[in-house]
Amino acid sequence: MRAFLTAIAGAIAITSAHAEVASASEHGFVLEHEVTSPFAPDALWHRLMQPAQWWDPDHTYSGDAANLSMEDTAGAYWREDWDTGSVIHGQVLLVKEGEELILSAPFGPLISTAADCRWTIRLEPTEDGGTLIKSSHTIAGVPGTGLEELAPAVDFVMGNGVKRLAGVE
């Protein structure tokens, strides 16, 4: 948890000039990232469903990405389980194998805000055999909770995650 909070604090300081925040207000924010991966769509889908292989361990509660798991079926969870705790990072809402995954995903500090968070990941084949990843993270919440202040840090973490998924970090 300490590593996660340190990374978030650092992201706030580092990313405000590099943020890909599509919109932000006291009601929430929208993040959008597009990255082209050299992986073919089928290989990238398999990688997506194995967050332990690509998610940054600095953005976990346990400090170890090997503790992450997820199944590609609606209702399944993106979980993190370790000796002294566990957390659900997201719940799978939609699976279109090889094409689209939608999660209800209140990652990190969003978990305590009661915000509604949707992470949509779309995969599109490219002409060279790779995959274009289109990621959109929409966060909606109660005004006055400071959601807009979290946008740069969450953008940093999600942008990093999409690059790591693509294998281009």
Rosetta constraint file for C-alpha pairs under 8 A:
AtomPair CA 1 CA 5 HARMONIC 6.21 0.50
AtomPair CA 1 CA 60 HARMONIC 6.81 0.50
AtomPair CA 1 CA 61 HARMONIC 4.03 0.50
AtomPair CA 1 CA 62 HARMONIC 6.14 0.50
AtomPair CA 1 CA 63 HARMONIC 7.20 0.50
AtomPair CA 2 CA 6 HARMONIC 6.04 0.50
AtomPair CA 2 CA 61 HARMONIC 7.49 0.50
AtomPair CA 3 CA 7 HARMONIC 6.09 0.50
AtomPair CA 3 CA 58 HARMONIC 5.70 0.50
AtomPair CA 3 CA 59 HARMONIC 7.17 0.50
AtomPair CA 3 CA 60 HARMONIC 7.63 0.50
AtomPair CA 3 CA 61 HARMONIC 7.43 0.50
AtomPair CA 3 CA 63 HARMONIC 6.53 0.50
AtomPair CA 4 CA 8 HARMONIC 6.26 0.50
AtomPair CA 4 CA 58 HARMONIC 5.60 0.50
AtomPair CA 4 CA 59 HARMONIC 4.75 0.50
AtomPair CA 4 CA 60 HARMONIC 5.74 0.50
AtomPair CA 4 CA 61 HARMONIC 6.07 0.50
AtomPair CA 4 CA 63 HARMONIC 7.54 0.50
AtomPair CA 4 CA 108 HARMONIC 7.61 0.50
AtomPair CA 5 CA 9 HARMONIC 6.15 0.50
AtomPair CA 6 CA 10 HARMONIC 6.13 0.50
AtomPair CA 7 CA 11 HARMONIC 6.00 0.50
AtomPair CA 7 CA 58 HARMONIC 6.64 0.50
AtomPair CA 7 CA 59 HARMONIC 6.92 0.50
AtomPair CA 8 CA 12 HARMONIC 6.32 0.50
AtomPair CA 8 CA 153 HARMONIC 5.60 0.50
AtomPair CA 8 CA 154 HARMONIC 7.55 0.50
AtomPair CA 8 CA 157 HARMONIC 7.68 0.50
AtomPair CA 9 CA 13 HARMONIC 6.71 0.50
AtomPair CA 9 CA 153 HARMONIC 7.38 0.50
AtomPair CA 10 CA 14 HARMONIC 6.13 0.50
AtomPair CA 11 CA 15 HARMONIC 5.52 0.50
AtomPair CA 11 CA 152 HARMONIC 7.18 0.50
AtomPair CA 11 CA 153 HARMONIC 4.88 0.50
AtomPair CA 11 CA 156 HARMONIC 6.07 0.50
AtomPair CA 11 CA 157 HARMONIC 7.65 0.50
AtomPair CA 12 CA 16 HARMONIC 6.56 0.50
AtomPair CA 12 CA 150 HARMONIC 7.80 0.50
AtomPair CA 12 CA 152 HARMONIC 5.87 0.50
AtomPair CA 12 CA 153 HARMONIC 4.78 0.50
AtomPair CA 14 CA 18 HARMONIC 7.98 0.50
AtomPair CA 15 CA 19 HARMONIC 5.55 0.50
AtomPair CA 15 CA 152 HARMONIC 6.01 0.50
AtomPair CA 15 CA 153 HARMONIC 6.91 0.50
AtomPair CA 15 CA 156 HARMONIC 6.28 0.50
AtomPair CA 16 CA 152 HARMONIC 5.60 0.50
AtomPair CA 19 CA 152 HARMONIC 5.72 0.50
AtomPair CA 19 CA 155 HARMONIC 6.14 0.50
AtomPair CA 19 CA 156 HARMONIC 6.80 0.50
AtomPair CA 20 CA 31 HARMONIC 6.22 0.50
AtomPair CA 20 CA 32 HARMONIC 6.30 0.50
AtomPair CA 20 CA 33 HARMONIC 6.99 0.50
AtomPair CA 20 CA 155 HARMONIC 6.56 0.50
AtomPair CA 21 CA 29 HARMONIC 7.28 0.50
AtomPair CA 21 CA 30 HARMONIC 6.11 0.50
AtomPair CA 21 CA 31 HARMONIC 4.72 0.50
AtomPair CA 21 CA 32 HARMONIC 6.68 0.50
AtomPair CA 21 CA 151 HARMONIC 6.88 0.50
AtomPair CA 21 CA 152 HARMONIC 7.09 0.50
AtomPair CA 21 CA 155 HARMONIC 6.61 0.50
AtomPair CA 22 CA 29 HARMONIC 7.48 0.50
AtomPair CA 22 CA 30 HARMONIC 5.40 0.50
AtomPair CA 22 CA 31 HARMONIC 5.44 0.50
AtomPair CA 22 CA 32 HARMONIC 6.32 0.50
AtomPair CA 23 CA 29 HARMONIC 5.36 0.50
AtomPair CA 23 CA 30 HARMONIC 5.30 0.50
AtomPair CA 23 CA 31 HARMONIC 7.32 0.50
AtomPair CA 24 CA 28 HARMONIC 5.78 0.50
AtomPair CA 24 CA 29 HARMONIC 4.06 0.50
AtomPair CA 24 CA 30 HARMONIC 6.53 0.50
AtomPair CA 24 CA 148 HARMONIC 5.50 0.50
AtomPair CA 24 CA 151 HARMONIC 7.10 0.50
AtomPair CA 25 CA 29 HARMONIC 6.22 0.50
AtomPair CA 25 CA 147 HARMONIC 7.70 0.50
AtomPair CA 25 CA 148 HARMONIC 5.43 0.50
AtomPair CA 26 CA 142 HARMONIC 7.58 0.50
AtomPair CA 26 CA 143 HARMONIC 4.88 0.50
AtomPair CA 26 CA 144 HARMONIC 6.29 0.50
AtomPair CA 26 CA 145 HARMONIC 7.52 0.50
AtomPair CA 26 CA 146 HARMONIC 6.56 0.50
AtomPair CA 26 CA 147 HARMONIC 6.20 0.50
AtomPair CA 26 CA 148 HARMONIC 5.60 0.50
AtomPair CA 27 CA 140 HARMONIC 5.71 0.50
AtomPair CA 27 CA 141 HARMONIC 5.34 0.50
AtomPair CA 27 CA 142 HARMONIC 5.92 0.50
AtomPair CA 27 CA 143 HARMONIC 5.02 0.50
AtomPair CA 27 CA 147 HARMONIC 7.13 0.50
AtomPair CA 27 CA 148 HARMONIC 7.56 0.50
AtomPair CA 28 CA 138 HARMONIC 7.74 0.50
AtomPair CA 28 CA 139 HARMONIC 5.16 0.50
AtomPair CA 28 CA 140 HARMONIC 4.43 0.50
AtomPair CA 28 CA 141 HARMONIC 5.64 0.50
AtomPair CA 28 CA 142 HARMONIC 7.94 0.50
AtomPair CA 28 CA 143 HARMONIC 7.91 0.50
AtomPair CA 28 CA 147 HARMONIC 5.51 0.50
AtomPair CA 28 CA 148 HARMONIC 5.80 0.50
AtomPair CA 29 CA 138 HARMONIC 6.10 0.50
AtomPair CA 29 CA 139 HARMONIC 5.29 0.50
AtomPair CA 29 CA 140 HARMONIC 6.71 0.50
AtomPair CA 29 CA 147 HARMONIC 7.48 0.50
AtomPair CA 29 CA 148 HARMONIC 6.34 0.50
AtomPair CA 29 CA 151 HARMONIC 6.47 0.50
AtomPair CA 30 CA 136 HARMONIC 7.04 0.50
AtomPair CA 30 CA 137 HARMONIC 5.69 0.50
AtomPair CA 30 CA 138 HARMONIC 4.49 0.50
AtomPair CA 30 CA 139 HARMONIC 6.23 0.50
AtomPair CA 31 CA 135 HARMONIC 7.93 0.50
AtomPair CA 31 CA 136 HARMONIC 5.58 0.50
AtomPair CA 31 CA 137 HARMONIC 5.02 0.50
AtomPair CA 31 CA 138 HARMONIC 6.46 0.50
AtomPair CA 31 CA 151 HARMONIC 7.92 0.50
AtomPair CA 31 CA 155 HARMONIC 6.22 0.50
AtomPair CA 32 CA 134 HARMONIC 7.48 0.50
AtomPair CA 32 CA 135 HARMONIC 5.62 0.50
AtomPair CA 32 CA 136 HARMONIC 4.55 0.50
AtomPair CA 32 CA 137 HARMONIC 6.54 0.50
AtomPair CA 33 CA 133 HARMONIC 7.87 0.50
AtomPair CA 33 CA 134 HARMONIC 6.02 0.50
AtomPair CA 33 CA 135 HARMONIC 5.07 0.50
AtomPair CA 33 CA 136 HARMONIC 6.56 0.50
AtomPair CA 33 CA 159 HARMONIC 6.30 0.50
AtomPair CA 33 CA 162 HARMONIC 7.37 0.50
AtomPair CA 34 CA 132 HARMONIC 6.92 0.50
AtomPair CA 34 CA 133 HARMONIC 5.47 0.50
AtomPair CA 34 CA 134 HARMONIC 4.66 0.50
AtomPair CA 34 CA 135 HARMONIC 6.20 0.50
AtomPair CA 35 CA 132 HARMONIC 5.87 0.50
AtomPair CA 35 CA 133 HARMONIC 5.25 0.50
AtomPair CA 35 CA 134 HARMONIC 6.91 0.50
AtomPair CA 35 CA 162 HARMONIC 7.10 0.50
AtomPair CA 35 CA 163 HARMONIC 6.55 0.50
AtomPair CA 35 CA 166 HARMONIC 6.77 0.50
AtomPair CA 36 CA 130 HARMONIC 7.03 0.50
AtomPair CA 36 CA 131 HARMONIC 5.67 0.50
AtomPair CA 36 CA 132 HARMONIC 4.35 0.50
AtomPair CA 36 CA 133 HARMONIC 6.01 0.50
AtomPair CA 36 CA 166 HARMONIC 6.70 0.50
AtomPair CA 37 CA 130 HARMONIC 5.53 0.50
AtomPair CA 37 CA 131 HARMONIC 5.12 0.50
AtomPair CA 37 CA 132 HARMONIC 6.19 0.50
AtomPair CA 37 CA 133 HARMONIC 7.24 0.50
AtomPair CA 37 CA 166 HARMONIC 4.50 0.50
AtomPair CA 37 CA 167 HARMONIC 6.44 0.50
AtomPair CA 37 CA 168 HARMONIC 6.95 0.50
AtomPair CA 38 CA 129 HARMONIC 7.24 0.50
AtomPair CA 38 CA 130 HARMONIC 4.37 0.50
AtomPair CA 38 CA 131 HARMONIC 6.50 0.50
AtomPair CA 38 CA 166 HARMONIC 7.29 0.50
AtomPair CA 38 CA 167 HARMONIC 7.59 0.50
AtomPair CA 39 CA 43 HARMONIC 5.95 0.50
AtomPair CA 39 CA 44 HARMONIC 5.55 0.50
AtomPair CA 39 CA 129 HARMONIC 7.41 0.50
AtomPair CA 39 CA 130 HARMONIC 4.92 0.50
AtomPair CA 39 CA 131 HARMONIC 6.18 0.50
AtomPair CA 39 CA 166 HARMONIC 7.27 0.50
AtomPair CA 39 CA 167 HARMONIC 7.97 0.50
AtomPair CA 40 CA 44 HARMONIC 6.02 0.50
AtomPair CA 40 CA 125 HARMONIC 7.10 0.50
AtomPair CA 40 CA 129 HARMONIC 5.54 0.50
AtomPair CA 40 CA 130 HARMONIC 4.57 0.50
AtomPair CA 40 CA 131 HARMONIC 5.74 0.50
AtomPair CA 41 CA 45 HARMONIC 6.03 0.50
AtomPair CA 41 CA 98 HARMONIC 6.07 0.50
AtomPair CA 41 CA 99 HARMONIC 7.84 0.50
AtomPair CA 41 CA 123 HARMONIC 6.67 0.50
AtomPair CA 41 CA 124 HARMONIC 7.10 0.50
AtomPair CA 41 CA 125 HARMONIC 5.98 0.50
AtomPair CA 41 CA 130 HARMONIC 6.69 0.50
AtomPair CA 41 CA 131 HARMONIC 5.46 0.50
AtomPair CA 42 CA 46 HARMONIC 6.36 0.50
AtomPair CA 42 CA 98 HARMONIC 5.72 0.50
AtomPair CA 43 CA 47 HARMONIC 6.23 0.50
AtomPair CA 44 CA 48 HARMONIC 6.01 0.50
AtomPair CA 44 CA 98 HARMONIC 7.85 0.50
AtomPair CA 44 CA 131 HARMONIC 7.48 0.50
AtomPair CA 44 CA 165 HARMONIC 7.74 0.50
AtomPair CA 44 CA 166 HARMONIC 7.44 0.50
AtomPair CA 45 CA 49 HARMONIC 6.37 0.50
AtomPair CA 45 CA 97 HARMONIC 7.20 0.50
AtomPair CA 45 CA 98 HARMONIC 5.20 0.50
AtomPair CA 45 CA 99 HARMONIC 7.79 0.50
AtomPair CA 46 CA 50 HARMONIC 6.69 0.50
AtomPair CA 47 CA 51 HARMONIC 7.17 0.50
AtomPair CA 47 CA 53 HARMONIC 7.05 0.50
AtomPair CA 47 CA 54 HARMONIC 7.57 0.50
AtomPair CA 47 CA 165 HARMONIC 7.11 0.50
AtomPair CA 48 CA 54 HARMONIC 8.00 0.50
AtomPair CA 48 CA 165 HARMONIC 6.53 0.50
AtomPair CA 49 CA 69 HARMONIC 7.95 0.50
AtomPair CA 49 CA 70 HARMONIC 6.02 0.50
AtomPair CA 49 CA 71 HARMONIC 6.44 0.50
AtomPair CA 49 CA 72 HARMONIC 6.44 0.50
AtomPair CA 50 CA 54 HARMONIC 7.46 0.50
AtomPair CA 50 CA 68 HARMONIC 7.95 0.50
AtomPair CA 50 CA 69 HARMONIC 6.44 0.50
AtomPair CA 50 CA 70 HARMONIC 6.59 0.50
AtomPair CA 51 CA 55 HARMONIC 5.32 0.50
AtomPair CA 51 CA 65 HARMONIC 7.45 0.50
AtomPair CA 51 CA 68 HARMONIC 6.08 0.50
AtomPair CA 51 CA 69 HARMONIC 6.28 0.50
AtomPair CA 51 CA 70 HARMONIC 7.16 0.50
AtomPair CA 52 CA 65 HARMONIC 4.81 0.50
AtomPair CA 52 CA 66 HARMONIC 4.78 0.50
AtomPair CA 52 CA 67 HARMONIC 6.76 0.50
AtomPair CA 52 CA 68 HARMONIC 5.06 0.50
AtomPair CA 52 CA 69 HARMONIC 6.52 0.50
AtomPair CA 53 CA 65 HARMONIC 7.43 0.50
AtomPair CA 53 CA 66 HARMONIC 7.50 0.50
AtomPair CA 54 CA 65 HARMONIC 7.95 0.50
AtomPair CA 54 CA 161 HARMONIC 7.48 0.50
AtomPair CA 54 CA 164 HARMONIC 5.50 0.50
AtomPair CA 54 CA 165 HARMONIC 5.46 0.50
AtomPair CA 54 CA 167 HARMONIC 7.89 0.50
AtomPair CA 55 CA 59 HARMONIC 7.63 0.50
AtomPair CA 55 CA 65 HARMONIC 6.27 0.50
AtomPair CA 55 CA 161 HARMONIC 5.84 0.50
AtomPair CA 55 CA 164 HARMONIC 6.65 0.50
AtomPair CA 55 CA 165 HARMONIC 7.22 0.50
AtomPair CA 56 CA 60 HARMONIC 7.36 0.50
AtomPair CA 56 CA 65 HARMONIC 6.56 0.50
AtomPair CA 56 CA 160 HARMONIC 7.88 0.50
AtomPair CA 56 CA 161 HARMONIC 6.82 0.50
AtomPair CA 56 CA 164 HARMONIC 7.58 0.50
AtomPair CA 57 CA 62 HARMONIC 7.99 0.50
AtomPair CA 57 CA 63 HARMONIC 5.15 0.50
AtomPair CA 57 CA 64 HARMONIC 4.95 0.50
AtomPair CA 57 CA 65 HARMONIC 4.57 0.50
AtomPair CA 58 CA 63 HARMONIC 5.75 0.50
AtomPair CA 58 CA 64 HARMONIC 7.70 0.50
AtomPair CA 59 CA 63 HARMONIC 7.25 0.50
AtomPair CA 59 CA 108 HARMONIC 7.81 0.50
AtomPair CA 59 CA 157 HARMONIC 7.26 0.50
AtomPair CA 60 CA 64 HARMONIC 6.68 0.50
AtomPair CA 60 CA 65 HARMONIC 6.66 0.50
AtomPair CA 60 CA 80 HARMONIC 7.85 0.50
AtomPair CA 61 CA 80 HARMONIC 7.84 0.50
AtomPair CA 62 CA 67 HARMONIC 7.55 0.50
AtomPair CA 62 CA 80 HARMONIC 7.87 0.50
AtomPair CA 62 CA 82 HARMONIC 6.58 0.50
AtomPair CA 67 CA 79 HARMONIC 7.89 0.50
AtomPair CA 67 CA 80 HARMONIC 5.19 0.50
AtomPair CA 67 CA 81 HARMONIC 5.43 0.50
AtomPair CA 67 CA 82 HARMONIC 6.22 0.50
AtomPair CA 68 CA 78 HARMONIC 7.00 0.50
AtomPair CA 68 CA 79 HARMONIC 5.53 0.50
AtomPair CA 68 CA 80 HARMONIC 4.48 0.50
AtomPair CA 68 CA 81 HARMONIC 6.84 0.50
AtomPair CA 69 CA 77 HARMONIC 7.83 0.50
AtomPair CA 69 CA 78 HARMONIC 5.70 0.50
AtomPair CA 69 CA 79 HARMONIC 5.33 0.50
AtomPair CA 69 CA 80 HARMONIC 6.54 0.50
AtomPair CA 70 CA 76 HARMONIC 6.83 0.50
AtomPair CA 70 CA 77 HARMONIC 5.69 0.50
AtomPair CA 70 CA 78 HARMONIC 4.51 0.50
AtomPair CA 70 CA 79 HARMONIC 6.37 0.50
AtomPair CA 71 CA 76 HARMONIC 5.81 0.50
AtomPair CA 71 CA 77 HARMONIC 6.95 0.50
AtomPair CA 71 CA 78 HARMONIC 7.53 0.50
AtomPair CA 72 CA 76 HARMONIC 7.06 0.50
AtomPair CA 72 CA 92 HARMONIC 7.43 0.50
AtomPair CA 72 CA 95 HARMONIC 6.47 0.50
AtomPair CA 72 CA 97 HARMONIC 7.84 0.50
AtomPair CA 73 CA 92 HARMONIC 6.73 0.50
AtomPair CA 73 CA 94 HARMONIC 7.60 0.50
AtomPair CA 73 CA 95 HARMONIC 6.26 0.50
AtomPair CA 74 CA 91 HARMONIC 7.85 0.50
AtomPair CA 74 CA 92 HARMONIC 5.01 0.50
AtomPair CA 74 CA 93 HARMONIC 5.07 0.50
AtomPair CA 74 CA 94 HARMONIC 5.58 0.50
AtomPair CA 74 CA 95 HARMONIC 6.35 0.50
AtomPair CA 75 CA 91 HARMONIC 6.08 0.50
AtomPair CA 75 CA 92 HARMONIC 5.27 0.50
AtomPair CA 75 CA 93 HARMONIC 6.14 0.50
AtomPair CA 76 CA 91 HARMONIC 5.78 0.50
AtomPair CA 76 CA 92 HARMONIC 5.33 0.50
AtomPair CA 77 CA 88 HARMONIC 6.38 0.50
AtomPair CA 77 CA 89 HARMONIC 7.46 0.50
AtomPair CA 77 CA 90 HARMONIC 5.71 0.50
AtomPair CA 77 CA 91 HARMONIC 4.39 0.50
AtomPair CA 77 CA 92 HARMONIC 5.96 0.50
AtomPair CA 78 CA 88 HARMONIC 5.91 0.50
AtomPair CA 78 CA 89 HARMONIC 5.45 0.50
AtomPair CA 78 CA 90 HARMONIC 4.98 0.50
AtomPair CA 78 CA 91 HARMONIC 6.06 0.50
AtomPair CA 78 CA 92 HARMONIC 7.45 0.50
AtomPair CA 79 CA 86 HARMONIC 7.32 0.50
AtomPair CA 79 CA 87 HARMONIC 5.91 0.50
AtomPair CA 79 CA 88 HARMONIC 4.59 0.50
AtomPair CA 79 CA 89 HARMONIC 5.86 0.50
AtomPair CA 79 CA 90 HARMONIC 7.25 0.50
AtomPair CA 80 CA 86 HARMONIC 5.45 0.50
AtomPair CA 80 CA 87 HARMONIC 5.33 0.50
AtomPair CA 80 CA 88 HARMONIC 6.40 0.50
AtomPair CA 80 CA 89 HARMONIC 7.31 0.50
AtomPair CA 81 CA 85 HARMONIC 6.20 0.50
AtomPair CA 81 CA 86 HARMONIC 4.31 0.50
AtomPair CA 81 CA 87 HARMONIC 6.67 0.50
AtomPair CA 82 CA 86 HARMONIC 6.03 0.50
AtomPair CA 89 CA 105 HARMONIC 5.82 0.50
AtomPair CA 89 CA 106 HARMONIC 6.30 0.50
AtomPair CA 89 CA 107 HARMONIC 5.41 0.50
AtomPair CA 89 CA 108 HARMONIC 7.70 0.50
AtomPair CA 90 CA 103 HARMONIC 5.85 0.50
AtomPair CA 90 CA 104 HARMONIC 5.25 0.50
AtomPair CA 90 CA 105 HARMONIC 4.00 0.50
AtomPair CA 90 CA 106 HARMONIC 6.45 0.50
AtomPair CA 90 CA 107 HARMONIC 7.24 0.50
AtomPair CA 91 CA 103 HARMONIC 5.29 0.50
AtomPair CA 91 CA 104 HARMONIC 5.16 0.50
AtomPair CA 91 CA 105 HARMONIC 6.49 0.50
AtomPair CA 92 CA 101 HARMONIC 7.41 0.50
AtomPair CA 92 CA 102 HARMONIC 6.14 0.50
AtomPair CA 92 CA 103 HARMONIC 4.51 0.50
AtomPair CA 92 CA 104 HARMONIC 6.55 0.50
AtomPair CA 93 CA 101 HARMONIC 7.65 0.50
AtomPair CA 93 CA 102 HARMONIC 5.44 0.50
AtomPair CA 93 CA 103 HARMONIC 5.27 0.50
AtomPair CA 93 CA 104 HARMONIC 6.64 0.50
AtomPair CA 94 CA 100 HARMONIC 7.52 0.50
AtomPair CA 94 CA 101 HARMONIC 5.57 0.50
AtomPair CA 94 CA 102 HARMONIC 5.00 0.50
AtomPair CA 94 CA 103 HARMONIC 7.08 0.50
AtomPair CA 95 CA 100 HARMONIC 6.08 0.50
AtomPair CA 95 CA 101 HARMONIC 4.94 0.50
AtomPair CA 95 CA 102 HARMONIC 6.84 0.50
AtomPair CA 96 CA 100 HARMONIC 4.96 0.50
AtomPair CA 96 CA 101 HARMONIC 6.37 0.50
AtomPair CA 97 CA 101 HARMONIC 7.73 0.50
AtomPair CA 98 CA 123 HARMONIC 6.79 0.50
AtomPair CA 99 CA 122 HARMONIC 5.64 0.50
AtomPair CA 99 CA 123 HARMONIC 4.90 0.50
AtomPair CA 99 CA 124 HARMONIC 6.82 0.50
AtomPair CA 100 CA 120 HARMONIC 7.21 0.50
AtomPair CA 100 CA 121 HARMONIC 5.59 0.50
AtomPair CA 100 CA 122 HARMONIC 4.44 0.50
AtomPair CA 100 CA 123 HARMONIC 6.20 0.50
AtomPair CA 101 CA 120 HARMONIC 5.88 0.50
AtomPair CA 101 CA 121 HARMONIC 5.25 0.50
AtomPair CA 101 CA 122 HARMONIC 6.65 0.50
AtomPair CA 102 CA 118 HARMONIC 6.81 0.50
AtomPair CA 102 CA 119 HARMONIC 5.60 0.50
AtomPair CA 102 CA 120 HARMONIC 4.43 0.50
AtomPair CA 102 CA 121 HARMONIC 6.35 0.50
AtomPair CA 103 CA 118 HARMONIC 5.69 0.50
AtomPair CA 103 CA 119 HARMONIC 5.16 0.50
AtomPair CA 103 CA 120 HARMONIC 6.54 0.50
AtomPair CA 104 CA 116 HARMONIC 7.40 0.50
AtomPair CA 104 CA 117 HARMONIC 5.49 0.50
AtomPair CA 104 CA 118 HARMONIC 4.73 0.50
AtomPair CA 104 CA 119 HARMONIC 6.40 0.50
AtomPair CA 105 CA 117 HARMONIC 5.29 0.50
AtomPair CA 105 CA 118 HARMONIC 5.77 0.50
AtomPair CA 105 CA 119 HARMONIC 6.14 0.50
AtomPair CA 106 CA 110 HARMONIC 4.86 0.50
AtomPair CA 106 CA 111 HARMONIC 4.81 0.50
AtomPair CA 106 CA 115 HARMONIC 7.22 0.50
AtomPair CA 106 CA 116 HARMONIC 7.25 0.50
AtomPair CA 106 CA 117 HARMONIC 5.39 0.50
AtomPair CA 106 CA 118 HARMONIC 7.91 0.50
AtomPair CA 107 CA 111 HARMONIC 6.02 0.50
AtomPair CA 109 CA 113 HARMONIC 7.26 0.50
AtomPair CA 110 CA 114 HARMONIC 7.22 0.50
AtomPair CA 110 CA 115 HARMONIC 6.59 0.50
AtomPair CA 111 CA 115 HARMONIC 7.52 0.50
AtomPair CA 113 CA 141 HARMONIC 7.56 0.50
AtomPair CA 113 CA 145 HARMONIC 7.13 0.50
AtomPair CA 113 CA 147 HARMONIC 7.91 0.50
AtomPair CA 114 CA 141 HARMONIC 6.87 0.50
AtomPair CA 115 CA 139 HARMONIC 6.37 0.50
AtomPair CA 115 CA 140 HARMONIC 5.51 0.50
AtomPair CA 115 CA 141 HARMONIC 4.30 0.50
AtomPair CA 115 CA 142 HARMONIC 7.11 0.50
AtomPair CA 116 CA 139 HARMONIC 5.69 0.50
AtomPair CA 116 CA 140 HARMONIC 5.20 0.50
AtomPair CA 116 CA 141 HARMONIC 6.18 0.50
AtomPair CA 117 CA 137 HARMONIC 6.99 0.50
AtomPair CA 117 CA 138 HARMONIC 5.66 0.50
AtomPair CA 117 CA 139 HARMONIC 4.44 0.50
AtomPair CA 117 CA 140 HARMONIC 6.51 0.50
AtomPair CA 118 CA 136 HARMONIC 7.91 0.50
AtomPair CA 118 CA 137 HARMONIC 5.57 0.50
AtomPair CA 118 CA 138 HARMONIC 5.20 0.50
AtomPair CA 118 CA 139 HARMONIC 6.55 0.50
AtomPair CA 119 CA 135 HARMONIC 7.15 0.50
AtomPair CA 119 CA 136 HARMONIC 5.75 0.50
AtomPair CA 119 CA 137 HARMONIC 4.34 0.50
AtomPair CA 119 CA 138 HARMONIC 6.53 0.50
AtomPair CA 120 CA 134 HARMONIC 7.96 0.50
AtomPair CA 120 CA 135 HARMONIC 5.71 0.50
AtomPair CA 120 CA 136 HARMONIC 5.19 0.50
AtomPair CA 120 CA 137 HARMONIC 6.33 0.50
AtomPair CA 121 CA 133 HARMONIC 6.81 0.50
AtomPair CA 121 CA 134 HARMONIC 5.74 0.50
AtomPair CA 121 CA 135 HARMONIC 4.60 0.50
AtomPair CA 121 CA 136 HARMONIC 6.62 0.50
AtomPair CA 122 CA 133 HARMONIC 5.82 0.50
AtomPair CA 122 CA 134 HARMONIC 5.06 0.50
AtomPair CA 122 CA 135 HARMONIC 6.45 0.50
AtomPair CA 123 CA 131 HARMONIC 6.20 0.50
AtomPair CA 123 CA 132 HARMONIC 5.73 0.50
AtomPair CA 123 CA 133 HARMONIC 4.90 0.50
AtomPair CA 123 CA 134 HARMONIC 6.46 0.50
AtomPair CA 124 CA 131 HARMONIC 5.42 0.50
AtomPair CA 124 CA 132 HARMONIC 5.02 0.50
AtomPair CA 124 CA 133 HARMONIC 6.61 0.50
AtomPair CA 125 CA 129 HARMONIC 6.53 0.50
AtomPair CA 125 CA 130 HARMONIC 5.95 0.50
AtomPair CA 125 CA 131 HARMONIC 4.49 0.50
AtomPair CA 125 CA 132 HARMONIC 6.19 0.50
AtomPair CA 126 CA 130 HARMONIC 5.18 0.50
AtomPair CA 126 CA 131 HARMONIC 5.26 0.50
AtomPair CA 126 CA 132 HARMONIC 6.34 0.50
AtomPair CA 133 CA 162 HARMONIC 7.69 0.50
AtomPair CA 133 CA 166 HARMONIC 7.47 0.50
AtomPair CA 135 CA 162 HARMONIC 7.37 0.50
AtomPair CA 141 CA 145 HARMONIC 7.79 0.50
AtomPair CA 141 CA 147 HARMONIC 7.26 0.50
AtomPair CA 143 CA 147 HARMONIC 7.84 0.50
AtomPair CA 146 CA 150 HARMONIC 7.08 0.50
AtomPair CA 147 CA 151 HARMONIC 6.84 0.50
AtomPair CA 150 CA 154 HARMONIC 6.08 0.50
AtomPair CA 151 CA 155 HARMONIC 5.85 0.50
AtomPair CA 152 CA 156 HARMONIC 6.21 0.50
AtomPair CA 153 CA 157 HARMONIC 6.42 0.50
AtomPair CA 154 CA 158 HARMONIC 6.02 0.50
AtomPair CA 155 CA 159 HARMONIC 5.77 0.50
AtomPair CA 156 CA 160 HARMONIC 6.01 0.50
AtomPair CA 157 CA 161 HARMONIC 6.10 0.50
AtomPair CA 158 CA 162 HARMONIC 6.20 0.50
AtomPair CA 159 CA 163 HARMONIC 6.28 0.50
AtomPair CA 160 CA 164 HARMONIC 6.14 0.50
AtomPair CA 160 CA 169 HARMONIC 7.12 0.50
AtomPair CA 161 CA 165 HARMONIC 6.07 0.50
AtomPair CA 162 CA 166 HARMONIC 6.16 0.50
AtomPair CA 163 CA 167 HARMONIC 6.19 0.50
AtomPair CA 163 CA 168 HARMONIC 5.41 0.50
AtomPair CA 163 CA 169 HARMONIC 4.99 0.50
AtomPair CA 164 CA 168 HARMONIC 6.05 0.50
AtomPair CA 164 CA 169 HARMONIC 5.01 0.50
